[in-house]
């Protein structure tokens, strides 16, 4: 048939294109859309070293014996060649016998094919070169073999040589040549092959058209593949449908895949096969479409395709992402055959469920492994915060000589970022540089992110400035901006964003939008967050679940819970992260009853919770009435039995926090003693914090001893104990603890508070005098302190860590960062607007008391977000009810 595409065919005529002009294996950007012509952008070409075929034997004709070929011997040799595809020695023996016979191209072609199937490409090439009169079958076989063996350049040369020899290609020749183009993403040469196929009338052949469609979608031109598919008579064969579906899946166009499947089921002449089902199941997994996936599974059972290996693997992927452990294990047990992909999918599934040990057990049981198996295990370790085990696995891969891929190195670099260990990160960084992998874009971006997570901002900045100018900068811009924010350098983060955004260098795609919305939430930068949200709406990014989730999180962290709820309601699809983000927002605002209402809705709609969901739901019971403790206890005890989620130390810490918050310290301590594994420090800290809230020094002292035995150099434990004594009025004991801290050289993590005014972050530390308006701030604060003291405020000097006189302690206390930030807000904010302050650690008790009185004196609402959540101060009251 004819087609609207008529690419040039000149380059397929002699002379052939030089080998050095073949492009590397990286897809070009899609061409501009046009209904009249195909004019894709030309990808930058890099020289690729041609491969040569060395042999100890000369390339001379192999078929020179003048004896005739007995028909029976001829047939016997052909039969042996058909059976030699797994036995190289047999193929060589037949080859030796063939040398004694009269020239026969058919027999020579069979020998070429046998060697190619054995992966012995140089031997196949030697036989091909020795054929006195190779025909189209000979050329097609060797071109196909080269294309599939990574020797695409030589395949193209041989195709052009065939044309120069006057041999016209057949449909198989076109498929072989298009395969070579697809493998090196050579869109330009592929267009020429397409044009030649049109000229010779081979586009009517379904599998030639399928190969052309494969070329276009692999090279980022899916629109042209779809156009070709629409013009095919009856839309081709089932392979045509599968090709188009695969292209749609690669572009994340899952709804279109489902529409195409419905059309296919209604059409006549094409029957759904295993490739169709595995492709659609991949779309279901990517779209989190569990119900549709179950429907496809039912269809597979009905048609007898459930037992197919590729379908089974896709089902494991679906249930690993959207189903339960029971679904995945059941599917694995029912599979009649398994391959390395099956086992790797199981590792990925178990790691996704947080069942790290089961994932490791599955890896250990694998009959055979490849680099993908190791990478799946390493990615699983990283996903579950097991950075040290990921590093150990990397060392094992090195020792066993496993191939290190881009994914391997990106994962091990990410593992160092998880550990936040400067020394380990420097060693891995050195390894990457030594072996020349740092020039890889993905690995380079991972290195920069690792440096920011390990506090190596100097190295991160250096990597940023060394980034190649020809490479797109959006990814590393996002990393460096978030890195500055993560390390408390908020002004630098916003400065870089403003600069590169104004210069048009930073492309605000889905990834950048997600990261920057997260940054705005962390900082509490509501206005900038709204701008990024508007940009996401304008360009349709909110259809991306990740962007939607980040938008919800940003609003809930920026004092705007109602807008977060609204965005959640507007999203077309939700994943478990969407629900968790909504729950986390309610907890930040201490709205536990509404969080539990969301949990009820999740259960009614069949949403499958994960381990993060349970941490949030358990914690929500702190912000409800005490009668809900029974429900919390029942939920905690049902995690394994009902939801197949094993309680982790984080779940125990949350549950201990709830029990302690409501004064059930004995039960909390008893729960810790009965834990099925050794309690981590986080669990004991939850109990110690409960002792502070309930002013129980007896239990608190015992807990501190345990914590200090586990982490003797952590100053936060001393601070918790000191605050506990202060809360009970035992000032002398509190001072003794702090004196012990000073003797050991421990320092409290510096508190920092900030207020955003005129799109600029104004940060403050305790007794900070670096602000340009420091005189006005200090003068105003002194007046406010006097007015608050008249209203009943009494400074609590127990929160001063320094060993100074009492009157000096008051001076230290008056100028805590939260007081300075709130005062600056009163000086600059418009009358009637609430003062919004963010603090990086918990508010101290004295600042909390002061801000309650300040809301009375200033007659203003003061909103503070600290490490525990939001404090809404109004008319002398706080929304936390003095428990935080």
MOFEN-V943880 format. One line per field, one symbol per residue. ss: DSSP state (A for helix, B for strand, O for the rest). phi: phi as a letter, one per 30 degrees, with the letter a starting at -180 (. if undefined). burial: I if it has 16 or more other C-alpha atoms within 10 Angstrom, else O. A space follows every 50 residues. Layout:
BEGIN
ss = ???
phi = ???
burial = ???
END
This chain:
BEGIN
ss = OOOOOOOOOAAAOOOOOOAAAOOOOOOOOOOOOOOOOOOOOOOOOOOOOO OOOOOOOOOOOOOOOOOOOOAAAAAAAAAAAAOOOOOAAAAAAAAAAAOO OOOOAAAAAAAAAAAAAOOOAAAAAAAAAOOOOOOAAAAAAAAAAAAAOO OAAAAAAAAAAAAAOOOOOOAAAAAAAAAAAAAOOOAAAAAAAAAAAAAA OAAAOAAAAAAAAAAAAAOOOAAAAAAAAAAOAAAOOAAAAAAAAAAAAA OOOAAAAAAAAAAAAAOOOOOOOAAAAAAAAAAAAAOOOAAAAAAAAAAA AAAOOOOOAAAAAAAAAAAAAAOOAAAAAAAAAAOOOOOAAAAAAAAAAA AAOOOAAAAAAAAAAOOOOOAAAAAAAAAAAAAOOOAAAAAAAAAAAAAA OOOOOAAAAAAAAAAAAAAOOAAAAAAAAAAAAAOOAAAOAAAAAAAAAA AAAOOOAAAAAAAAAOOOOOOOOAAAAAAAAAAAAAOOOAAAAAAAAAAA AAOOOOOOOAAAAAAAAAAAAAAOOAAAAAAAAAAAAAOOAAAOAAAAAA AAAAAAAOOOAAAAAAAAAAOOOOOAAAAAAAAAAAAAOOOAAAAAAAAA AAAAOOOOOOAAAAAAAAAAAAAOOAAAAAAAAAAAAAAAAAAOOOOOAA AAAAAAAAAAAOOOAAAAAAAAAOOOOOOOAAAAAAAAAAAAAAOOAAAA AAAAAAAAAAOOOOAAAAAAAAAAAAAOOOAAAAAAAAAAAAAAOOOOOO OOBBBBBOOBBBBBOOOOOOOOOAAAAAAAAAAAAAAAAAAOOOOOAAAO OOOOOAAAAAAAAAOOAAAAAAAAAAAAOOOOOOBBBBBOOOOOAAAAAA AAAAAAAOOOOBBBBBOOBBBBBBOOBBOOOOOO
phi = .cbdcbddceddcddddeddcddddbdddddddaccbcbdddddccdbdd dcccadcddbeccbddddcdeddeddddddddccdcbdddddddeddded cdebdddddddeddddddicdedddddeddddbdcdddddddddddddci cddddddddddddddicddcdddddddddddddchddddddddedddddc iddddeddddddddedddcicdedddddddddehhicddddddddddddd cicddddddddddddddcjccebddeddddddddddchcddddddddddd ddcicddddddeddddddddcccbddddddddddddbbbddedddddddd dddicddddddddddddbbbddddddddddeddcicdddddddddddddd ideccededddddddddddhcdddddddeddddecidddddddddddddd dddcicddddddddddeeddddceddddddddddddcicdddddddeddd dddiddddcddddddddddddddicdddddddeddddecidddddddddd dededddcibdddddddeddddbbcddedddddddddechcddddddddd ddddcidddcddededddddddcbdddddddddddddceddcchcddced ddddddddedecicdddddddddcddbdddeedddddddddddchcddde ddddedddddbdccdddddddddddddcicddddddddddedddidbded dbbbbcbhhbdcdbcdhdbddecedddddddddddddddddkdbecdddc dddbdeddddddddcddddddddddddcddejdddcbcbdbdddddddde ddddddddhbdbcbccdckccccahicbddhibb
burial = OOOOIIIOIOOIOOOOIOIOOIIIOOIIOIIOOOOOOIOIOOIOOOOOOO OOOOOOOOOOOIIOOOOOIOOOOOOOIIOOIOOIIOOIOOIIOIIOOIOI IIIIIOIIIIIIIIIIIOIIIIIIIIIIIIIOOIIIIIIIIIIIIIIIIO IIIIIIIIIIIIIOOOOOIOIIIIIIIIIIIIIIIIIIIIIIIIIIIIOO OIIIIIIIIIIIIIIIIIIIIIIIIIOIIOOIOOIIIIIIIIIIIIIIII OOIIOOIIOIIOOIOOOOOIOIIIIIIIIIIIIIIIIIIIOIIIOIIOOI OOOOIIIIIIIIIIIIIIIIIIIIIOOIIOIIOOIOOIOIIIIIIIIIII IIIIIIOIIIOIIOOOOOIOOIIIIIIIIIIIIOOIIIOIIOIIOOIOOO OOOOOOIIIIIIIIIIIIIIIIOIIIOIIOOIOOOOIIOOIIIIIIIIII IIIIIIIOOIIOIIOOIOOOOOIIIIIIIIIIIIIIOOOIIOIIOIIOOO OOOOOIIIOIIIIIIIIIIIIIIIIIOIIIOIIOIIOOOOIIIIIIIIII IIIIIIIIIIIOIIIOIIOOOOOIIIIIIIIIIIIIIIIIIIIIIIOIIO OOOOOOIOIIIOIIIIIIIIIIIIOOOOIOOIOOIIOOIOOOOOIOIOII IIIIIIIIIIIIIIIOOIIOOIOOOOOOIIIOIIIIIIIIIIIIIIIOII OOIIOOIOOOOOOOIOIIIIIIIIIIIOOOIOOIIOIIOOIOOOOOOOOO IIIIIIOOOOIIIIIIIOOOOOOOOOIIOIIOOIIOIIOOOOIOIIIIII IOOOOOOOIIOIIIIIIIIIIIIIIIOOIOOOOIIIIIIIOOIOIIIIII IIIIIIIOOIIIIIIIOIIIIIIIIIIIIIOOOI
END
